[in-house]
Amino acid sequence: MAKVHVKTGDQVYVLRGKDKARTGRVLRVLPASNRVVVEGVNVVTKHQKPRSQTQQGGIMTFEAPISAANVMLVCPSCQRPSKVARRINDEGAKVRVCKACNAEISVISKPKRS
């Protein structure tokens, strides 16, 4: 399973595809296929037939997954798309760091107790 550089809830910038230069929040991460689902990006329509008498059919719209390589994390402090580094902070926790402004983005793992 591949390691994906974004997490659920991150704000991302789309680099390629029909929704290039748009930003959105990550709804789901699919690490097995290295794809992410971004809110408002790659919206597709599907004609769905009702499977039971209570279910309603029709034209459904939903966000389809896009490749994780086609998105870049938007730094919460500098508000620019930037690369991400992983470092260990003063408390010993592993954190994600913005390479543009050196600000901490989020904690990846808490320090182990000794």
C-alpha positions in Angstrom: 0.0 0.0 0.0 1.4 3.4 -1.0 1.9 6.3 1.4 -0.2 9.3 0.3 1.1 12.8 1.1 -2.3 14.3 1.9 -4.9 13.4 4.6 -8.6 13.6 4.9 -9.7 17.2 5.6 -6.6 18.8 3.9 -7.0 21.7 1.5 -5.4 20.8 -1.8 -4.7 22.5 -5.2 -5.3 20.5 -8.4 -2.3 20.5 -10.7 -3.6 18.6 -13.8 -6.8 17.5 -15.4 -10.1 19.2 -16.3 -10.3 20.9 -12.9 -6.8 22.3 -13.0 -6.0 25.3 -10.7 -9.0 24.5 -8.4 -8.8 24.0 -4.7 -10.9 21.8 -2.5 -11.0 19.7 0.7 -10.0 16.1 0.6 -13.1 13.9 1.4 -11.5 10.5 1.2 -8.0 9.0 0.7 -7.6 5.7 -1.2 -4.0 4.6 -0.5 -4.3 1.2 -2.2 -4.9 2.9 -5.6 -3.0 6.1 -4.7 -6.1 8.3 -5.3 -8.0 11.0 -3.5 -11.6 12.3 -3.6 -11.7 16.1 -3.5 -14.8 18.1 -2.8 -16.1 19.8 -5.9 -13.4 18.4 -8.2 -13.9 15.7 -10.9 -17.7 15.8 -10.5 -19.2 13.1 -12.7 -22.8 12.1 -13.5 -24.2 8.6 -13.3 -27.6 7.5 -14.5 -28.8 5.2 -11.7 -31.7 2.8 -11.9 -33.8 2.2 -8.7 -32.9 -1.1 -7.2 -36.1 -1.4 -5.0 -39.5 0.3 -5.0 -38.4 2.6 -2.1 -35.2 3.7 -3.8 -35.4 6.6 -6.3 -33.5 6.5 -9.6 -32.3 9.4 -11.7 -29.2 11.3 -12.6 -26.8 11.3 -9.7 -23.7 13.6 -9.4 -20.7 12.7 -7.2 -17.0 13.4 -7.0 -14.8 10.7 -8.6 -11.3 9.9 -7.3 -8.3 11.6 -8.9 -4.6 10.6 -8.7 -2.9 11.8 -5.5 0.1 12.9 -7.7 -2.2 15.5 -9.3 -2.8 17.4 -6.1 -0.6 19.6 -3.9 -1.3 20.5 -0.3 -2.2 24.1 0.4 -0.3 25.4 3.5 -2.8 26.7 6.1 -0.3 29.5 7.2 1.0 30.9 3.9 -2.1 29.8 1.8 0.1 28.6 -1.1 0.4 25.2 -2.7 3.7 23.7 -1.4 5.6 20.5 -1.0 5.6 18.8 2.4 8.5 17.5 4.5 8.3 15.3 7.5 10.3 16.2 10.6 10.4 15.5 14.3 9.4 18.5 16.5 10.6 19.5 20.0 8.2 17.1 21.8 9.4 14.1 19.7 6.3 13.9 17.5 6.5 13.4 13.8 5.0 16.4 12.0 4.3 17.6 8.4 6.1 20.8 7.6 5.5 23.3 4.7 8.7 23.6 2.6 7.8 27.2 1.5 7.3 28.8 4.9 8.6 26.1 7.3 5.4 26.1 9.3 4.1 22.9 11.0 1.0 21.6 9.2 -0.1 18.7 11.4 1.1 15.9 13.7 1.6 12.5 12.0 2.3 10.5 15.0 2.6 11.2 18.7 5.9 10.4 20.6 6.4 7.0 22.1 6.4 6.8 25.9 9.5 5.4 27.5 
